[in-house]
Amino acid sequence: MDLQSETIEKIDKLVPRYPTMKSAALPLCHLVQEDQGYLSKEAMEWIADRLDLQPINIMELVTFYPMLRTEPTGRHHIRVCRTLPCALAGAYQTCKKLEEAFNCKVGHTSADGEVTLEYVECHADCGKAPVVMVGEDEYTNITPESAEEFATKLKNGAL
């Protein structure tokens, strides 16, 4: 597995900060995922080896935490907030419209690899619900009525 030199440097600085190496497992998963886009079997084995753990110890973390991924995401990683304020503002209906617009079920990546669509918990911008993130960019007030226009703009590169 080839990690960027910056990621290796971060890992080398991070691990000694923990009283036991096992404590560094979750932060390392985040760093490797940030570098690689997801956590492959090879990546999990690398993390386990780096921390002198068994691969199952890393797999337990990766399968427990929903923010850790074992498959690559689409070119556009779309995350729709579903906590109460967003849900009340129409987030579930917004997501349904996005599923239709991108021909992609929530929790999956489209067949063409363009879109991964998933629900997430709070984006902390409740006053402007429903909130949708594409990559690291936040979009607010993406209502069921505006979701189709939002999808069209994303498809056309206008976002």
C-alpha positions as CSV (number, residue, x, y, z in Angstrom):
1,M,0.0,0.0,0.0
2,D,1.4,3.4,-1.0
3,L,0.6,6.2,1.4
4,Q,1.5,9.8,0.8
5,S,4.6,10.9,2.7
6,E,2.6,13.5,4.5
7,T,0.3,10.7,5.8
8,I,3.2,8.7,7.0
9,E,4.6,11.7,8.8
10,K,1.3,12.3,10.6
11,I,1.1,8.6,11.6
12,D,4.7,8.7,12.9
13,K,3.9,11.7,15.0
14,L,0.5,10.4,16.2
15,V,1.2,6.9,17.4
16,P,3.7,7.9,20.1
17,R,1.1,10.2,21.7
18,Y,-1.0,7.3,22.8
19,P,-0.3,5.3,26.0
20,T,-1.0,2.1,24.2
21,M,-0.7,1.6,20.5
22,K,-4.2,0.1,20.2
23,S,-5.5,3.5,21.2
24,A,-4.2,4.9,18.0
25,A,-6.2,2.5,15.8
26,L,-9.2,4.7,15.1
27,P,-7.2,7.9,14.3
28,L,-5.0,5.8,12.0
29,C,-8.1,4.5,10.2
30,H,-9.2,8.1,9.6
31,L,-5.8,9.1,8.3
32,V,-5.4,6.1,6.0
33,Q,-9.0,6.6,4.7
34,E,-8.3,10.3,4.1
35,D,-5.2,9.3,2.1
36,Q,-6.7,6.3,0.2
37,G,-10.4,7.2,0.0
38,Y,-11.5,4.0,1.8
39,L,-10.0,1.2,3.9
40,S,-9.2,-1.8,1.8
41,K,-8.3,-5.2,3.3
42,E,-4.6,-4.3,2.6
43,A,-5.0,-1.0,4.4
44,M,-6.5,-2.6,7.5
45,E,-3.7,-5.2,7.5
46,W,-1.2,-2.4,7.2
47,I,-2.7,-0.5,10.2
48,A,-2.8,-3.7,12.3
49,D,0.8,-4.4,11.5
50,R,1.9,-0.8,12.3
51,L,0.2,-1.0,15.7
52,D,1.2,-4.6,16.4
53,L,-2.4,-5.8,16.4
54,Q,-4.4,-8.5,14.6
55,P,-6.2,-7.4,11.5
56,I,-9.5,-8.4,13.1
57,N,-9.0,-5.6,15.7
58,I,-9.0,-3.1,12.9
59,M,-11.9,-4.8,11.0
60,E,-14.0,-4.5,14.2
61,L,-13.5,-0.7,14.2
62,V,-14.1,-0.3,10.5
63,T,-17.3,-2.3,10.6
64,F,-18.6,-0.6,13.7
65,Y,-18.2,3.1,12.7
66,P,-20.3,4.2,9.8
67,M,-17.9,7.0,8.8
68,L,-15.3,4.4,7.9
69,R,-15.7,2.9,4.5
70,T,-14.5,-0.4,3.0
71,E,-15.3,0.5,-0.6
72,P,-14.4,3.5,-2.7
73,T,-17.0,6.3,-3.0
74,G,-18.3,7.7,-6.2
75,R,-16.7,10.9,-7.7
76,H,-19.4,12.8,-5.9
77,H,-19.9,11.7,-2.3
78,I,-23.4,13.0,-1.3
79,R,-24.3,12.9,2.4
80,V,-27.9,13.9,3.4
81,C,-28.4,14.8,7.1
82,R,-31.3,12.9,8.6
83,T,-31.4,14.2,12.2
84,L,-34.6,15.6,13.5
85,P,-34.4,19.2,12.2
86,C,-33.4,18.0,8.7
87,A,-36.0,15.2,8.8
88,L,-38.7,17.6,9.7
89,A,-37.7,19.9,6.9
90,G,-37.9,17.1,4.3
91,A,-34.5,15.4,4.3
92,Y,-36.0,11.9,3.6
93,Q,-38.0,13.2,0.7
94,T,-35.0,15.2,-0.5
95,C,-32.9,12.0,-0.5
96,K,-35.7,10.1,-2.3
97,K,-35.5,12.8,-5.1
98,L,-31.7,12.5,-5.2
99,E,-32.0,8.7,-5.5
100,E,-34.3,9.2,-8.5
101,A,-32.1,11.9,-10.1
102,F,-28.9,9.9,-9.8
103,N,-30.4,6.4,-10.2
104,C,-28.7,5.5,-7.0
105,K,-30.1,4.0,-3.9
106,V,-29.1,5.5,-0.5
107,G,-26.2,3.6,1.0
108,H,-24.8,2.7,-2.5
109,T,-22.7,4.0,-5.3
110,S,-24.2,4.5,-8.8
111,A,-23.4,2.0,-11.5
112,D,-21.3,4.6,-13.3
113,G,-19.3,5.4,-10.2
114,E,-20.3,9.0,-10.3
115,V,-22.3,9.2,-7.0
116,T,-22.3,7.6,-3.6
117,L,-25.4,8.6,-1.7
118,E,-25.8,8.1,2.0
119,Y,-27.5,9.4,5.1
120,V,-25.4,10.9,7.9
121,E,-26.1,12.4,11.2
122,C,-26.0,16.1,12.0
123,H,-24.0,18.6,9.9
124,A,-24.6,21.2,12.6
125,D,-26.5,23.7,10.4
126,C,-30.0,22.9,11.6
127,G,-31.4,26.4,11.0
128,K,-30.9,25.9,7.3
129,A,-32.2,22.3,6.9
130,P,-32.2,20.1,5.0
131,V,-28.5,20.0,4.8
132,V,-26.6,18.1,2.1
133,M,-22.8,17.8,1.7
134,V,-21.0,16.9,-1.5
135,G,-17.5,16.0,-0.6
136,E,-16.6,18.7,1.9
137,D,-18.9,21.3,0.5
138,E,-22.1,22.0,2.4
139,Y,-25.4,23.0,0.8
140,T,-28.3,24.1,2.8
141,N,-32.1,24.3,2.3
142,I,-32.0,21.5,-0.2
143,T,-35.7,20.8,0.0
144,P,-37.6,18.0,-1.9
145,E,-38.7,20.7,-4.3
146,S,-35.2,22.0,-5.0
147,A,-33.5,18.6,-5.0
148,E,-33.9,17.9,-8.7
149,E,-32.4,21.3,-9.7
150,F,-29.6,20.6,-7.2
151,A,-28.9,17.2,-8.9
152,T,-29.0,18.8,-12.3
153,K,-26.4,21.5,-11.3
154,L,-24.2,18.8,-9.8
155,K,-24.4,16.6,-12.9
156,N,-23.6,19.7,-15.1
157,G,-20.6,20.7,-12.9
158,A,-22.3,23.9,-11.8
159,L,-21.7,23.1,-8.1
